Amino acid sequence: MGRAAIALGYTALAATLVAAGFSRISAALQDPQPAQPPRPTFRTEANYVRVDVYPTLNGAPVMDLTQDDFEILEERVAQKIEQFEHVVIRSAGPQDTRIEPNTVRESRAMMENPRARVFVVFLDTHHVDVGGSHNIRKPLVEALDRLIGPEDLVGVMTPYMSAADITFARKTTTIEGFLARYWTWGERNQINSTDPVEDDYRMCFPGFGPSRQCSDDDRGVADEMIERRREKLTLDALSDLARYLRGVREERKAILAITDGWRLFREDPTLARKLYCQAPSLPPIGVDPRSGRPTADPVVPGQRSNMACERDRQTLAYMDDDRHFRMLLDEANAANVSFYPIDPRGLVVFDEPISKVTTGAPPTGSTTITPLTVDVARLRARLTSLRTLAEATDGLAIVDSNDLSKGMRRVVDDLSSYYLLGYYSSGKLDGRFHAITVRVKRRGVDVRARRGYLAATPGAVMAAAATAAAGAAPAKANAEAAAIATAISPLAAYGREVPIRMQAAAGWKGDPPVATVWVEGELGAAAEFNEQWKGGASMTFELAVAEGPSIASARATVAASVRSFRATLVADHPLQPGEYIVRVAARGVDATILTRDTLHLTLPPSPRATGAIWIRRGQSTGNRDVATADLRFRRSEQVRVEIPTLGNEARAARLLDRTGKALAVPVTAAVRTDSDGSRWMTAQLALSPLAAGDYVIELSEGSDRVLAAFRVIP
């Protein structure tokens, strides 16, 4: 089940637009840093374990413990504490004094600092209503301002995102601006859905009830499927987040989950009942217009496959979210992740509105008003899930409280002081989970600490030793691998269908050079198969600095038979190099709701550029060059990447695989000048020699190079 696209307001938090597969790597000398006071050095040997401990007395942090007050047991065997540090976090001060990471690689390096704390704010859009998203914005921002220390990092995630898409930063201004601008991010109980899959469910199961020809009853089916799918998407996203954070660092990570909680659906065979007096039929076979191959997926805009709805109905009927939830708790403990669930509703009496919107007519024997006993049970289940999530992961649940600011202060106090301990494990390097118990000798003190760790294997230790013995070569190889991984990582987002996809490039054109931003995009499958977008669409683009006013604007129109669009943004006055955003608003011809997105980009000093524009050519385009923002290509196509430039000479170009190895596939490099004075450095190749997988086009000149990643699909 693909994750549906939402009205894309909050995707801006994760999109630090490296042009979805584009990155620039350049060598630069760093100014020497001022001397810092010496701090304990924490070792990184295979059997060395770090433990962060949060002791409290009557709910308040204990600040005066010494190393002798602690004892650590691993698998019930006492361990000798080798190193000890008490870390007290204070506010990082004004936003403009906080040092931000410039790249994904830098943010990951910062997260490896054992004294830095890592936070993720999880906005459960499926299980928060508009009132809750409005109530939580101010307490959340105030808490983050007090919570984030000078070395801490924070990111934001929603159920529509992959954990790999999170951008970690030290400033909270972006989060504050988002919450102020898009305070309607809560989608629970909303009448208008932003998810095309949910619209499909309502079309497949309209809830008209029995008829003269058939006594089968489909009332309530679509609503039940939507609720179950939303809960599954949220739990899937949290599991993905826990697994991702496990690989980020060993020390504790905190997830602030803004959610009303979950019902934790169990199996319900009645949802899988026979409908419409017939067994589900096979979908019609059509021809994919892009590949020319037979496909069972809909190929006509607006056409829906009832088979897909039936497949989802059977899957959702027999899912067990209670078991999924328990697995999430295990994954969180193995990853040393603590949850701090926060119910933004405050003190609630009813779980659902007095009269909620339903698809079609209410089921037999019911009304739009949920019975009181049922509502009470659902509310209890949601709050229990939040308390269990916190207790099982050594976190803190903020529920049943109308004073959200006070609750957030409890979270801040809970995370503002901790003890960082280190010891050499006496256990075996067996690749298994080793349980850890931390005790404090002082009476009455409650202790929360990581519950264990996954030991390394002998093979992993030998491999690490061999790598270290190779000298400086691994450092260079690791840097290369990190650069390739950074370029490829955005490709994972292309597994989720969205209404529109966009690429952007920022650079300079003309003489004297004028700062210019190019935006190129196309309608995605979520819009292509939506009746409201069938007749075409219109777009507006605004270039701005952070939350400032518009400094340039443009419009674009997509005809009914066209999918791609392009816009050029040039300000009326000279622009300085720096960070900019492009606000995009799109609307289908028959749509009533705008789809919004925000692209973040960097304008470098002249003559440099960032971003890339992509062109495809093949059967799906009638053998014409067509701009594309979907970086998934077929072997029958040719691909061309274009980078803004002021130079006249082509750079050296080659093709790399996902490991950074050069491939013997010819890449043609050239320079093209358009009629408007913009000049492009291009690299083109045919994809027929390539197997399915991820690849990177490298254009280099001296130590400066451009990496542009794309994916070949079957």
N, C-alpha and C positions, 0 to 999 in steps of 0.2 A: 504494500500500500504506500504510494508516494505521498510525501508530505505536501499539503496544499499550500498555495500561495495566499498570503494575507495582503490587505491594503498596506503597501510596503513601508509604512512609516517607520517601524522600529528596526528594519534591516540596516538602517544607516549606522547603528551602533557597532555592527560587526564588519561593515564594509569600509576598510581602510584602503580602498581601491588601489590594488597593485595591478589594475586593469585585468583582473581575473586570469592570472597566469603570467603576468609581466612583472619583472623586477629589474632594477639597475644596481649593479655591484661596482663600486669604485674604491680604490685604495686612497686612504687619507691618513695623515699623521695626526695624532691626538695630542692636545696640549697636556703637559704634565699636571696631574691633580695635586691639590694641596695636601700636605701630610695629614693623615687621620690618626687619632689616638689608637694605640694598639688594642685589639680585641682578641679573644680566644680564637685560635684557628681550629676549625673542625675538619677532621680527617675524612678521607673518602675510601679507605680500604674496603675490600669486599665484605669482611666480617665486622665492619664498624657500623654501629646503629645509632641514629639520632632520635631522640624522643622529646617532643614538646609537651610540657605538663602544665595544666591549668588547675591549681589548688584554690579552693574557696572555703570561707568560713561564714556560715549564715548568709550565703549568696554573694559575699564580697570577696574580691581577690585577696589572698594572703601575700604580703609584700616582703616579709622578713625571714624567709626560710633560707637555710644554708645547705650546702652539699650533703652534710651529715644527716640532715633531716629526711633525705630521700633513700629509698631502696627500690631496686629494679629486679624483677624476676622474669626470666624467659623460660617458658615451659616449666615453671615452678622451681627453676634453678636460679639462685642469687647471682647477680652480675656486678662487677666492680665498675663504679662510675668513674670514668677517666676525665671528663671535662664537664664544666658546669657554668651556666650563665643565666642571670636573671634579666629578662628583656622587658622593659616598660615602654609602651608605645604612647607617644604623644602626637598631637595633630601635626601634619606636615607643614602647616603655615599657609600663607597665601598661595593661590593657585599658580601664579606666575613664577614662583620660586621652586616649584616641583619639577624635577628633571624627568622628562618623558622618554620612553624608548622610541627610537626612530624607525626600527624595523621589527618584524616578528622575531627575528633571531635575537635581537637585543632584549626584547621582553622575556623571551625564554631564558636567556642568560641571567637576567635579573631575578627570575623566579627561583633559580637554583640557589640563591643566597639563603642559607638556613634562618637568618634573622628577619628576612622579609616575609610578610604574610600575604597570602593569595586569597582573594575573595571573588566570588561570582554571584551577581545578582540575577536570580532566575525569575523572570516575569512569566508566570503561568497564565498566558492570555486566555486559555480555554476555561479556566476555573476562577476567574476574577471578573466581576461585573464592572460597569463604568463607574458606579459609586465607589467601589473599592479602589480602582486605579486612580481616582481623583483624591481619595482620602489619604493614600499612602505616599503621594509624591513629596510633600513637604517633610514629614517625619523621616522618610528614607534619605533624602538629600542631606538633612541636618545630621543624621546618624553617620552617613558616609564621610562628611566633612570632619567629624570628630574621630571617626574610626581609622581612616586611612593615614598611616604614618609615612615618614619620609622615604622609606624603602619598600612600602607595600604596593601591591598591584591589584587592580579591580577590573573585572570585565562584566559584560551583560550578555545573557542568553535568553532565548524564547524557545518554545517547542518547535518553531519553524526552522530553527538553525541546527547546524551540526556543531558539535563542541569544538571542532578544529577551526571553525570560523570566528571564534571569540577573539577580540582584540583587547589585550590587557594594557592598562595605562595607570598613571598615578594621579592625574587630574580628574576631578569629578564634574567639571563644567559641561562635558559632553552629555553625561547622564542627566544632569540637572536640566540642560536645554531640551533634551528629548522628553523628559517627564512633563515639562511645562508645555511643550508644543503638542505632544501626542498623549495627553492624559486620558484619552478615551481608548487606550490600548486594551482594556478589559473587554472580552467578547462574550462572557457568559450572559445568557438570557437576552442577547440582542436579537432583534427581529431580522435584520438584514445580515446574511452570512457573507463572509469574504472568502470562503473556501469553496471552490468549484466542485470538490468531491461531495461536500454536503448537499450542494444543489442537485448533484446527480442522484443522491439517495432520495431526495424529495420527489424528483421526477420519476424514479423507478417505483417508488412506493408512496403514491400521493395520499393514501389514507382515506379513500372514498368509502371503504367498508363493503359489506356483501352486496351483491346485485342479484337480479332475477336469474341470470345465467350461471352465477357461481356464488356459493355461500362462504367462500374463504374470506377472511377478514385481514386486511393489511393495515388497519389503523394502529398507530403507535409504533410501527416497525421502523420508519425513517428516524423518528426522534430517538428511539432506543439505540439504533446504530450510530447516530451522531454522538450521543453521550459516551458510548463505549469507545468509539474511535478516538475521541478527544482525550479520554483518560489514557488510552494506550499510547497515543503520541506523546503525551506528557511524561509518562513513566519511561518510555523509550528514550526520550531526550535526557532525562535525569540519569539513566543508566549509562548512556553515551558520555555524559559529562563526567560521571564518576570514573569511568574507564580512562577517559582522556587525562583527567587530573592525576590519576595514578602514575602515568608516564611523565608528567611534568616535573614532579619533585617528590621527595620522600616525606617531607614534613607535612604538618596538618594544613588542610585547605578548608575554607569555610564557604558554604553555599547559603546565601540568604534567599530562601524560596518564598516569593510573594504569591500566595495561593489560598483559596478557600478550603482546600483539602479535596479528598477523593472518596468516592463510594466504594472503590475496590470491587468491581463487578466480578461475579463468579459465573460459572457456566449456566446458561439459560436455554434449554432445548426448545422452549416455546417460541423463541425468536427465529429458530430454524424451521418452523412449521411450513407445510405446503401452502402455497399461495396461488391464486388465480386458476385453480383447478387444473394445473398442468405442471409437469416437471420442467425445470430450467432447460432451455434449448441452447445449442451451441451458437456462438456468435457468427455473423456472416464473415466470410473471408474477402478481404479487399487487397489493394496494392498500395504499399507505402509510396507516396509521391516522391520521397527523398531518395529511397534506395531502389525502388522498382521491384521489391520483393513482396511476396504474399505476407499478409499480416491479419491477425484477428482484432487488432486495435482499431478504433474508429479512425477513418481517413477523411471524412467529410466534416467541415466545421459544423458544430451543433449536433452531430450524430452521437448518440450514447449507446453503450453496450450494456444490455440488461444482464449479460453474463458476468460482467465485472461487479455489478451490484449484488448479484446472487452469490458470487464467490466471497465478497466481503461479508455478506450477511451470515453465511455459514461459519466463516472464520471468527467473526465477532461474537457469535452466539456461544461458541465453545472456548472462549478465552478465559483465563483465570488471572485477574489482576492482583488478587490477594497473594498468590504465589509469586507473581512478578514483583510485587512490592517487597516481599521477604528477600528475594534475590537482590533487589536494589540495596537493601540494608547490608547484606553480605558484601556486595561490591564496594559500598561506601566504606565499610570498616577495613576491608583489605587495602583500599586506596588511601586510608587515613584522611577521610573526608567527613566533616561534621556539618550537619544540616541545622539551619536556624529558620524554621518555617514561621511565617508571619501571616496571620489572617487579617487582611485589610478591612474586613467588614466591622471589626470591633466586637462588641457584645451583641450577639444575634439571637433572635427568638425563632425565626423561621428560616429554613434553608432555601426555599424557593419563593418566588413572588406569589401573591394570593391567586392571581390568574395568569398562568404562563402561556406563551404562544405554542401551539401545536401544529403539526403538519396534518392537514385535512381535518376530519372529525375526531373527537376524543374516542378512545377505545370503549367497547361495550361496558356499561356499568360504572363509568368514570366521567369526570368533568374536567374542565381546565383547572379546577382547584384541587391541589394535592391534599388527600386526607391528612388530618393532623397527626395521627399515629405514624403514618408513612413518612411525613416530613420530619418529625422528631427523630425517627430512626436514621434517616439520611443525614441529618445535621450531626447526630452523635457519631456516625461513622466517619464523617469528614474530619471532625475535631480529633477523634481517636487516631486517625491516620497521621495527623500532624504531630500529635504528642508522641506517638510511637516513633515517627521519623526522627524526632529530636532526641528522645531518650536512648534509642538504640545506637545513635552515632555520637553520643556525648555532646549534643548541641542543646539548644534552648528554644522552646516553642512560645511564641507570643500569640495567644489566642484568648478569646473571651475577655477582651479589654477594650474599652472605648478610648483609653488614653494611649494612642499608638506611639506618641513621642516618648512616654515613660517606658513603654515596652522596648523601643529601640535603644533607649539609654541602657537598659539591662543588657542588651546584646553588646553595646559598646564596652560597658564595664567588664563583661565576661571575657572579652577578647583583648583587653588593653594591657594585660600583664600575664606573662607566662615564664616558665623556666625551661631552658634548653639544655638537655643532658645528652651525653654521649658515652658509649661503652663498646668494648670489644666483645662480641658474642662468643660464648663458649659452645654454642650449638654448631651443628654440621651445616656445611654448604650443600644442601640437598634439594634446593628448588621448591621447598614446601613452605606453608604458612607457619610462622612461629608466633605463638601467643605471648604478649607482654603484659605484665602486671606492675603498676607503679604504686607504691605506698608512701605515705608521709607519717613519720613517727609522732608528730604532734596530734593530740587527741582532738576530735571534733572537726578535723579538716577533711572536706570532700575533695577527691582527686579525679580529674578527667584527663586522660592521656590516650595516645594511640593504642589500639588493642593488639597490634601485632604487625608483622612485616613479612614479605615474601623473600626468602633467602635466595641468594644467587646459586647457580649450579656450578659444579667443578669445571664444566666446559666453558661457561661464560667467564669464569675467573681466568682460565688459561688463555682464552681469546683476548681478554683485556690486558693480560700481562704481555702477550706477544705484540699487541698493538703499541703498548707503552715502550717496549724495547726497540721499536723501529725508529725512535727519535722524533724528529720534527715532522716527518712525513705524515703521520696520522693527523696532526693539527691541520695541515693543508687539505688533506682528504676530507676531514670533518667539515672544514669551512666550505669546501666545494659541495659536499653532500647537503649541508644546510642551505646553501644558495639554491640548489636544484629543488630541494624540498619546499622552500619558500615559494618558488615559482610555480610548482605543481599543486600545492595545497589548495588553492581556490577552486580547482577543477572538481573537487568533491561536491561542491554546491550545485553542479549541473545535473545531479540526480533528482533534484526537486523541481517540479514544473511551476513556473511563475507566469503572470500575465505578460510582463515585458522583461527583456534582458538588454543590458546596455554595457558598452565599453566606452572609455573616455581616454583622451590623450591631451596633455597640456604642454605647450612649447611656444616657439617664437616663429614668426614669419615676416618676410619683407625686409627692406633696408630703408630706414633704421628698423630693427626688430620690434615687432608688436606682439605682446602676449596674447595667445589665442588658446581657447579650449574647444576641442572637437568631441562631440558626443554622437555615437553611432549605436543603433540598436535594432531590435526586431520583436515582433509579437511572439510570445511563448505559447506553448501548447495550452496552458490554462486559459489564455485569451482566444486562441485559434478555434477551440472547440466550444466557445461560449457564444450563445446567440447574440448577446449584447455587444460583442465585438465583431460580429460577422460582417457588418457593413463598413468596417474601417474604424479609425480612431484619430484623435487629435491629441497633441502633446504640447506642453509649455515647459521651457527650461529657464532657470534663473541662476546666475552665478553670484555668489556672495562670499563674504568672509565670516566663518563661524555662524553666529546667530544674527549677523548684521543685515542691513537692507540689501536689496538686489543691486548689483553694479553692472549687469549685462543680462539680456534676455533674448530668447528666440522661440519660434514656434515651428512645429512640424505636423504634417498631416499624412496619415497612412490610408491609402485607398483600399477599397474592398478586396481587390485582387493582389495587393502588395503586402509584404510582411515587414520590410525593413524601413528605417528612417534615419535621418542624419540632421544634426544641428551644429552650427558654428557660433561660438560666443566670443565676442570682442568687446571689451569695455570702452566707454567713451573717453576715459583718461588712462594714462600709463599705469600698469599694475606692477607692484613690487613682488619679488619672489616670496613664496610662503604657502601657508595652508589655505585652501579654498574648498567650498562645497558647491555642488550643483543640485538644486532642488528640481525635481521632475514631477509633473502632474499629468496623468494620462487618463483618458476617458473614451470608452467605446462609444460608437455613434448612438447606440440605444441604451447605454448604461446611465444610471442615475448617480452612481458613486464614483468618485475619483480614486484612482490608484496612484499612490505617491511613493516616491523613492528619493533617497539622498545619496549622492556620490561624493566621497571625500577624495581629494586629490592634492598633489603638491606641485606648485609651479616652481621649477628650479631656476637658477640664474641663467641668463642667455650665455651660450647658445644651446644649453642642454634641454632635455625634454623628459617627460615621464608619460607612461601609458602607451597603448598601442591600438591600432585599428586593424581589423581582420577582414579578409576578402575570401570568399569561396567560389569555386567554379566546378560544375559537374552536371550530371543528368538532372538533378533537382532544380538547377537554375537555368536549364535550357542552354547549357554551355556558355553562359554569360558570367562576367565578374559581378558578384553581388555581395554587398557588405553584410556582415553577420556579427552577432554578439553571442551566438551559441558556439562555444569552442569544442564541440563534438563534431567530428568529420568522418566521412566514409572513405574507404580505400579507393573508390572510383573518382574521388575529387582531387582538385588541386587547391592549395592553400597559399595565401600571401599575407604576410604581416607587414604593417607600415608604421614607421616611427617618425615623428616630426624631426626635422633637422634643418640647419642653416648651411651645412657643408655641401660640397659638390662631388666628393669622392665616395664611392661605395665602400662599406666596411667588409671585412672578412666574415663570411657566414658559414655555419656548419650546423648539423643536426645532432642532438644528443639524446640518449635514452634516459629513463628516469633515474639511472644510477650515475649519470654524468659522462658516460662513455660515448665517444664520438662514433657516428655511424657513417658507413660509406654510401651515403645517399646524397646526390648532388643538390645543392641549394644555390639558386641564382640570386645574387645581390645586385642592386641597382639603386639609382637616385632618380626620382621623378619630380617635376615641378608642375603644379596645377596653375590654372588660369588666374586664380586669385592671389598668386604669389607664394602660397604655401609649398614647402618642399618636403619630400618624404623619402626616407631611407627604407627600401623594400627588400624582402627576402621571400622567394617563392620556391615551392617544390611540389612534386607529384607524390601522392600518398600510396600509390599502388605497391611499392616494395615493402610497405610496413605492415606488421601485424597489429592487432588491436592492443592498445595500451596508451600510456602517457609519454609525450615527447617534448623536447625543448629546442627551439631555434635560438642559436647564439649568434649575435652580431657583435664583433669586438673591434676595438681600435686602441692599441696599447693596453693599459691597465683598466680602461673603461670598457664595459661590455653591457649588452642588453640581453636578458633572457625572457623569451616569450613562450609560454607553455600551451599545449593543446592536447586533445585526446582523440584517438582513432577508435571508433566503435565498429562492431561487426556489421 
